[in-house]
Amino acid sequence: MNEDFWLIVPIVAVWALLALAYALAPWGDMIGYAWVWGFGSLLFTVLAALLVARPMAAADAGLKADQ
């Protein structure tokens, strides 16, 4: 795994925690924000997965990961 992956992981965690906090907030108007933060968390999770898959795909193609 590369450094980019480890930079994305805390972002995923923060977005997921914020989504959870907004979903469980005692006031009812915040549930819409939970969807926004939840989508952001999912987006960053997909980005992290792509960062992990990129070196694997490069290795399968016989290329260096740095190219």
N, C-alpha and C positions, 0 to 999 in steps of 0.2 A: 504494500500500500504506500501511497505517496503522501507528501505533506498536505496537498490540497484536500485530501479526504479528511485528515485530522483537523483541518480548519473548518470544514463543513459540519462535522459531528456536533460541536457545541451549539452551532446555529440551529441545527435540527432540534436539539434538546430544548433550547430556549423557546422556539416557536411552538413545540409540542406542549411545554408547560404553560405558556400563555394561552393556548387553545383550551387546555384543561381548566385553567383558572377562569377564563371567560365563560366556559360552559357551566361551571359550578357556581358562578357569581350569584349572590342572593337577589340581585335586581334582574328583572326579566328582559330588559332591552339589550343586554350584552350577548345574547345567544347568537346574534348575527355575526358578531366579532369572532366568536369561537369558530365559525365556519371559515372566516378569512384567515385566522391564524392556523387553523387546522390544514387548510389548503396550502399555506406557506410552508408548513412543516412537511407535508407530503412532497411538495416541490423540491425542497432541499434534500429530502431523503432520496428522491430519484436522482438528483444531481450527484449526491455522494455515491450512489450505486453506479452511475455512469463513470465516475472517477475511478472506481475500483475496477470496473470492467475494461476500461481503456488499456491499461498495461497488459491485461490478459489477452485481449484481442490483438494487440501489437506483437505479443510473444507468439501467438498462434500464426500470425502472418510472417514471422521471421524477422520482424523489425525491432529496433530498439524502442523502449517506451519514451525516450526523450525526443524522438523525431516527430 
